[in-house]
Amino acid sequence: MDPRRAPRTVIDPKVRQVGFFAPPDRSQSVPLPQSSNSPSSTPLSDLSPSGNSLSPVMIPPPRHLSDLSSLPITAGLPPTRLSPPVHRFSGESVVPIGSYNPSEFASPSVGDLFEDKNARSPGPRRSRGGGGSAKIASSLPAGGFELPPEVKPKSLTTVSVFSNLRPNVTEKLVEKSIESQDGSGANSKQPLKEKTSKAERRALQEAQRAAKAAAKGGNGVANIKTGKSNSVQKKDNASVAAPSEKRLGDHKDKDRKKDVPHPRMQFDDATRVEKAKKRAIVKQTEVRNRVELFRHLPQYEHGTKLPHLEYNFFSLNSNSVHPSVYKVGLRYLAGDISGGNARCIAMLQAFQESIMEYSAPPERALNRDLTAKINSYISYLIECRPLSISMGNAIKFVKTRIANLPLTLSESEAKANLLSEINHFINEKIILADKVIVRHAVTKVRDGDVLLTYGSSSAVEMILLHAHELGKQFRVVIVDSRPKLEGRLLLRRLVAKGVSCTYVHINATSYIMHEVTRVFLGASSVLANGTVYSRVGTACVAMVANACGVPVIVCCEAYKFHERVQLDSICCNELGDPDAISKVHGQKEVNHLKDIADNENLQILNLTYDVTPSDYVSMIITDYGMIPPTSVPVIVRELRKEQIWSG
Amino acid sequence: MWWRSASFILDRNDNLLQDDSVPKPESRLLSPPASYMAETVHNPNPINKISAYYQTRAAHHGVVTSDWLAQAQAAVGRDQPSDSDTSLKSSASVKPFSVIEEFNNWRKQPDLAEAVAAVRALASVIRSSEANTIAELQSELKAASDSLKSWDTTSISLTAGCDLFMRYITRTSAFEYEDFNSAKSRFLERAEKFGEISYKARKIIAMLGQDFIFNGCTILVHGFSRVVLEILKTAAESRKVFRVLCTEGRPDRTGLRFANELAKLDVPVKLLIDSAVAYSMDEVDMVFVGADGVVESGGIINMMGTYQIALVAKTMDKPVYVAAESYKFARLYPLDQKDMVPAVRPIDFGVPIPSKVEVETSARDYTPPQYLTLLFTDLGVLTPSVVSDELIQLYL
């Protein structure tokens, strides 16, 4: 048990160090994408034996294949498998590096190489890396682990099997790999190291490795097995192998737990990113120049994921992601569904559909298996777009309900129970809550008011329309901002209903604020210290309103409240497409940043959310009434009592 | 609706009768001059919506003569049936019972707060109810409390008291297994308990609040609050030496009455005109005010002038303490001063005001929570932000 624990405890300090020492990390992950023009990549491809045959990034698919071929497999493999054998021999020698590399190189580079440089990776191949591997994996377990087929749950998710598989491979190949790796791994590593050229960083990294090795030494398995003394590379390799061996025994539970990447995974931690990457269904490409301050957040290139996913839609394996969930993910990605409530409802409905068609495998308890299933859906959805806090709360709710299902229920009863619970949640916590909010908020609209709103919030829109229906005489100022310009849609709908509107951009906020009497804002979430987490720009509007003495009213359903406390918008946020800022929608010729987009000194930051301190908020309107921002913890506490999101 | 109810007559009686009371020696200073009548002051808004709440308070603290009481009672009695017919189901019975009447009976005791009177009136609704089912009883109670609330919409504590009573009485899950009679007695029990709690609240607050008064301190008081008076009384009785500055409290000169009461306790008092608050703030150690209502944000609604005193005190870093019973906690959330049900009160300027001149007749203002230091309530000494906590718990 404890050897399995050991790697974790070792990883933890590393997280912290990686965070501090971002530059060396960068030097390792960045050179690869830069390889098209940077000198550092040349030694890599020249020196490493693997480099001349195949770039390390090509490895993941062949590795499975080589493994598959080495195992007696009875299960039928999908035809896609037949195409790669050509690469297999080259892959063979590279495999060990593959097992080593992922922990060292940030995988985003994988995609980049595929995209930009590697002429040997044709399109279909790329797709196989994602969806294709899913197929292989799902069909594999029967042979792969040599366990009785009936024990093997058919419904094991792609994700879990995938990660099970890898360790198995590495373990087998460790012996063979080490020899070659001593040369190749060290060589390929050397140039990267030199690039950092900072002695103390390097020393620190070495120390960190040593610490890790020491911890690993405790379990001893890997060291003994490899029989090699103290090469740094070996240790690292061992660290991959050691946990894998342990995992073989009780892989199910463990991998289940690890299924869903932490919703706030630190993306500057290369190892974790790598792990998440391996499970990924969506192929993601990291942007070239990541913003240094936001390295802990996923910074992927937009526009590359969607075609890939669409491509895979019809080859979708029924065992991985349910089509309805897949569809919702696609729509998140495409931006069809935006707004906290819409996303949440879409997700819940997709879950409902998948539950409806779900049947538990004979050997497993429904609530366990279903939780795993939902987990895999969620990890897929996270890949499409990071979860909003409201979705996180809804997911907690669903999971709690699944976990609390009485075991005595039959499957159909349990499913019906779940479906109605989810329905109940949608109706009560979202739809009805909105109605209550509208009812409260309308009392704050008087004749002659000038109401200002920012962006496009569904709750605020309902309030404005309802107040208009009640015949109140008021004017609306819609403040909007690039690049999404969501306010224009709101403007269109309000004007169509006959509301008198003024449309300004956020630059004009301070000018227009003097004639405003109330500011109504939507929120993505409200945190326990009263901080409002909302569309970027909200804080600016609220601050100006506060300075002008205009009351700021935030409308937010109580299910979006979160007990976390956040002081700035850096530690948790979502980054949008940087291109959206540099380009002007609809005007292709306007792209002044085009020529310098690849410049290392340019980091474009497209922030999605910001936080508004509670000082600027006069009132929060929720389904529990109108409360001051200081009372958010009360609501969170009461909700927890209600067992909405316990567990 | 309410101008057809008893309150209207009460208001008028009040005005008329206060004139009669001028000769009384004690109220020499306090009673308004003969030109007090609203007619002399030209009210630009001809709507005669004078806040019953403030009229009642004026009656209580000013000059309540026995014949005024008799007259008022008679007036209430006359006006009675029209109210009870509409508001109560029990009016079908032989002896029509009215909450309003009951309420007014209780209300006439000068010591009794309006909300406590309402609670007692509602308790007597239960007592005299002829309902046979719990649902019936509850709807009857609901109707009674609604009629009470609509009787005077300007009184926050009345509304809040009724709401809280309803919550307190009906929020129980133990009714299912009991038969109706025991349930009813349970209701009654709770109602009386609530009434008792409300009645004792003032004592509790006095005990809590007097700890904050230290020897040799100077306290600024605004308005006539019975709770604040109780606190000062308790402090004086425990032989604390302190000084009180009383604002004049225009237009109904509540400060003069308050000074009078304190003088009886041998507490050194100094009277200020309302505009001298900032001038004398530097010698003040703390500000004590009462509240008409404590709102969800933790701010208070109180007699006009509280807000500016709180502002001055905040600027000069003096603590502002509010003494308020928990039945004054209301689920209101004013965003600014105008965001309240207006409570209008006539103002006497001593000279005729030309009709072109507008007069601000609002009787109260809203003090936002950031200007308040602590609230002394029967639930304990609270910071403003806890008010909403308590309210949410009560109404959730």
Chai-1 contact restraints between the chains, C-beta under 6 A:
chainA,res_idxA,chainB,res_idxB,connection_type,confidence,min_distance_angstrom,max_distance_angstrom,comment,restraint_id
A,P551,B,L335,contact,1.0,0.0,6.0,A-B,restraint_1
A,S618,B,L335,contact,1.0,0.0,6.0,A-B,restraint_2
A,M619,B,Y333,contact,1.0,0.0,6.0,A-B,restraint_3
A,M626,B,Y333,contact,1.0,0.0,6.0,A-B,restraint_4
A,I627,B,S388,contact,1.0,0.0,6.0,A-B,restraint_5
A,P628,B,S297,contact,1.0,0.0,6.0,A-B,restraint_6
A,P628,B,S388,contact,1.0,0.0,6.0,A-B,restraint_7
A,T630,B,S385,contact,1.0,0.0,6.0,A-B,restraint_8
A,S631,B,S388,contact,1.0,0.0,6.0,A-B,restraint_9
A,V634,B,D389,contact,1.0,0.0,6.0,A-B,restraint_10
A,V634,B,I392,contact,1.0,0.0,6.0,A-B,restraint_11
A,E638,B,L396,contact,1.0,0.0,6.0,A-B,restraint_12
